[in-house]
Amino acid sequence: MHIVLRPVAGDAVVTAVIDDSGLTVNGTFYPWAALPLDGAVRLEADTVIIEYGEAGGVSMGRLTQAHTVAVIPSRWADLNPPKEEERDPTVEAQALLEAAREGWVCDRWQIKTLLGQERWQSIVAFGQDPNGSWGLKTLIDDAVQIPRVSETVEVLAYILGLSDAEVDGLFQKAMGLRA
């Protein structure tokens, strides 16, 4: 007997097992002598038609030599599957770090404690410069919580000559301090 698997709209996966006594499709058994004449599994002339979702697919089980099976590919099968983008571990690590930084926040006292008196005094001195920005002076004097991703941190890193990695290390240590 000839069996044709034909795609229809949808994403259903069809599992078909064919043996001498009949056909099992998605767990439902159809004896060869009692195949339905309509539905997703049906007998048309001398051919058994099994419909499957064009975006789903077909899983074939046992086959016997007395049966031939043809799977008509869906329209999607003719398209080249998209190539998986090559992943750059360095780019992925940087993206993960940037996402993590978004959640890093520490209190001013935590930063001051880790920087120490001398380095904190250099920040205070920078903020007290008569030609400096009033906004920066206010931040240095009044900020309570400092997010890692902020202009304030960029300025403080510049004042202290810290790299991004050094600022990350400072924040990771500072966030671990408890009062």
N, C-alpha and C positions, 0 to 999 in steps of 0.2 A: 504494500500500500504506500502511496505517495503522501507525504505530510508537508504542508507549507506553513511556515510561520510568517505572518503578514503584519507589518507595523500599522498601528492606528494612533491617533492623537492621544497623548498622555505620557505618563512616566511609569506605568506598571511594568514590573519585571515578571516574566513568565518562566516558570520552572516546569519542564516537560520530561517525563520519564516514559519511555516506550518499551514495551515488552510483548511477548507472544499473546498474552491474554487481553491486552488493551493499552490504554493511554491514561496517564495520570498527569493532570495539569493543575499546578498550584494546589496539590493535595486532593483534588477531586478525580476519582477514577471513572473512566469511560470505557466500557467493554467494546471491542471491535464490532460486535453484532448490534449494539444499541447506541451508536453515536447520534447526537442530536442533529437536526437539519438546520437549526438556526442558533444564533448566539456567538459568543467569542470563541467557542470550540464547536465546530460543526463539520458535517460531511457535505461536500458539494461534488456531485457526480462520483468519481472514484478517488477524490482527493480530500484529505482531512485538512481543514483550515484552522489554524490557531492564531488568534490576534494577540499582539503584544504592544506595549506602549513604546512609541518611537524613541522616547528619551529614557526608557527604562532598560530594556534589553531582554536577552534570552539566556536561560541556563538549561543546558541539555543534560539529561541523565543517561541511563542505559539506552542503548539502541540495539535492535536485532537486525540481522541481515535481511530479513524479509521486508524491511521498510526503508524508504529513502526519505531524507529530510532536506528541504530547501528553506533557508532563512532569507527572506527578502529584506535587504538592508533598509533602514529608515533613511529619510532624506538627510539626517544628521551624519549618517555613516559616510556619506560621500565627502563631507568636509574634513579637512585636515584638523585633527584635534589640536587645541592650542598647546604650544610648547610651554613647558614649565620654565618659568624664568629662573635663570641661574641666580642663586643666592650668594651674596657677598657677606661672609660672616662679619667682616669689619663694619659694613654698613648696618647690618642687623643689630650688632652690639651697640653701635652708636645710637640707633633709633630706640633701643630698649633703655639705654642710659638717659636719653633725653626725656623719655616718657616717665621714668622713675624720678628724675629731677623735679618734674611738675608737682610731685607730692611732698617734696622735702621742705619742711618749714621748721625753723628753730627760733627760740626766744633770744632776744638781744643779750641777756645775761649769759646764755650758753656760748654765744660767739665770743663775747668779751672774756669769759673764763678761759676758753681755749687759746685765744690770741695772746692773752697775757697783757699786763699793764703797759709795757713799752710799745707793743704794736697797736694797742687800742689808743694810746695817747697820740700816735701818728695820725690816726683817723680823726680824732677829736681836733688836733691841730689843723688838719686839712679843712675840716668843717668850720673852723673859726677864722679862716683867712678872710679878711675884709673884702676881698674881691671875689670871694666864692659865692655860690648860689645859696639864697636863703632857704630854698626848698631842701637842698642837701644838708644844710645846717640843721634844719628841723628833723630830717630823717635820722641823722646821727644822734641828735639829742632825744628824740621822742619815739622812735620806732620801737614797738614792743615785740612783734613777730616779724621775722624776716624770711620770706620765701626764697628758695634757691634760685628760682627763675624770676629774676627781677632786675631792674635797672640799678637798684641800690646795691645789690651784690656785685654787679659788674663794676660799679664805681669803687666799692670797697676793695675788690680784687685788684683794680688798677692802682689804687693808692698803695696797697701793700706789695704789688708786683707778684701776685699769685697767678699761677696757671689754672685752667679749668679743672685739671686733675687735682691740684692742691686745694682748690675751693671745694670740690666734691669730697675730698678726704676730711676737710674741716667740718663740713655739714654732717657727714656721716658720724663723726665723733661727737659733734655738738648735740645732735639729736638723741644720742645715747645718754647724755648727762641728765641726771635727775636732781631736783632741788631738795 
